[in-house]
Amino acid sequence: METENTSPGKVGLNYGIILGLIIVVIQVIMYVTGMALEGVQWPIYIYYVIFAALIFAAINAFKKSNNGYLSMSQALKTGVAAAVISGLIFLVYSILLVYVIEPGYSEQVIDATRDKLAETGNMTDEQIEMTLEWVEYGTNPFIGGAIWIGLSALMGLIYSLIGGAIMKNKNPYEA
């Protein structure tokens, strides 16, 4: 009986697309409802749970397609690939949002942040301006996207290590 071996990259790509679409849907909902400018964070926390679950699901799907065998390197390849693909999809969404959908969005975020910082009264004008410089870096889709891809890869690596350690099953016929 022949078996079809699926590559870790292919499984990672499929799950990465799903993860990427989920974060984009969450971000669109936050944008449309105004939660993004208000600084509401709970939808992102939901994504973090979904992210971990889908990384584990991707590793498990690869293991099933590989006749129940899984090495640590295959788990890492699958999970990190899914995480990076999702980050790339989010980068494309961010670029479209800032340059096509809402060209003034970065300024809106900076203004909303300025208002919130001024309301607290805990910071000097100099501290507020310094904070706003960092916010400006973060609202740049290329810088923010690079940070998001890096953090996604790191979290994908951590979850892949955990998932690989739990699900690992060495093929006795491989060297």
N, C-alpha and C positions, 0 to 999 in steps of 0.2 A: 504494500500500500504506500503510495507516494504522499508526502506531506508538503504543504505549501508553507514555506517560511516567509513570514512578513518581516520587513526590516524595522528596526527601532525607529528610524527616521520617518517611515510612512505612518506608523501608529502615532508617533509624536506630532506629525503634521496634522493628522485628522483631529486629534484632541486639542492641539494648539489652535486650530481654526475655531473649534467650539468655544474654547476659553476666550479667544479674542473677540468673538461675536458677543459673548456674555458680557465682557467688560464694556464693550461699545454700547450695548443696550442699556446697561446700568448708567453709563455716562450720559447717554442721550436722555434718559429719564431724569437724571439729576439736572441736566441743562434745561430741559423743557419746563420742569417744575420750579426752577430757580434754586434748588437745593445746592447746586454747585457754588453759586455766588454767596449763599448764606453760610457756607462752610459746613454743611451737614455731612457727617462721615459714616453713618450707619450703613448706607448701601454698599460702601466699599468694604466694610467688615463682612458683609454677606459674601461678597466676591472672594475674600480671602479664604473663607470656608469652602466655597465652591472650587476655588483654585486647588486647594489641597486634595479635595475629594477626586477631582478629575485627573490630577497627576497620578494618584494611586490607581484610579480606574484605567488610565492609559497603560501603566506598568502591568496591571493585571490582564488587560486585553492583549498586550504583547506576549505575556506568559502563556495565555490560552492558545494564541496562534502559533506558539513555538512548542507545541505538544507538552505544555506544563513545565518546560524548562526555562530558567531565567538566571542569568549571571548578573553580578553587580554592575558590570560595564553596560550591559544591555538595559538595565533599569535606569542607569544614569543617562544614557543616550536618549531613551524614550522620554523621560521626564523633563530633562533640560531642553530637548527639542520642542516639546509641547509648550514649555514656558517661554522660550525665546520667540516662537511663532506667535504666541498670543501677544507678546510685547510689541512685535513688529506690526501686527494688526492695529493695536492701540496707537502706535506711532502714526500710522496712515490716517486714522480717525482724527488724531490731534492736529495734524497738518491741515486736513480738510476743514476742521472746525475753525482754526485760527486764521487761515488764509482764504477760505472760500465761503463757508457757511456764515461765520460771524467775525469779520475782520477786526472789529473793535473789542473782541472778547478779552484779550489780555489786559487792556486798559480798564475794562469793567471789573476784572478780578482785582487788579491793583487798587482801584478806587474803593471797592468793597472792603478790602483788607485794611486800607488806610482808615476808613470809617470805623471799623471794629477796633482797631488799635487805639484810635483817638477816644473812643467811648470808654475804654477801660481806665484811662487816665494813669496807668502805671508806668508809661514810657515817656521819655523825653522826645522832642521832635527829632533829635539826632538818631536816637534808637529806632524810631519809627521809619525814618528814611533808610537806615541800614537794613532793616527788615524788609522794606519794600524793594530794595535792590535784589535781595534773595528771591522774593516773590516774582520779580520780573524775570530772573533767570529760569525759575520753575515754570513760568507760563510760556516760555519759548518752547514750541513743540519739539524742536530738535534736541535741546538740552533736557527738557522734561522727558521726552521719549527715550533718550539714551539712558537716563537714570532709571526709567520704568523698565526698560529691557534688561539693564544690569540687575536690578532688584528682582525681576521675574526670574532671571537665570539663577541668581543666588538662591531664591526660595525654591525654585524647581530642583536645584541641586540638593538642597537640604531634604525636601520631601522625597526625592528619588533615593537618597541614601537610606532614609527610613523605610520607604516602600521596598527597596531592593533587599535590605537586611531582613525584612519580614517575609517577603515572598520568594527569596532566592531558592533555587532548586537546580543544582548543577547537573548537566547532562553527563551521565557516566560514560558515554561513547565518545565524548570529545576530550582532546588532550588537555 
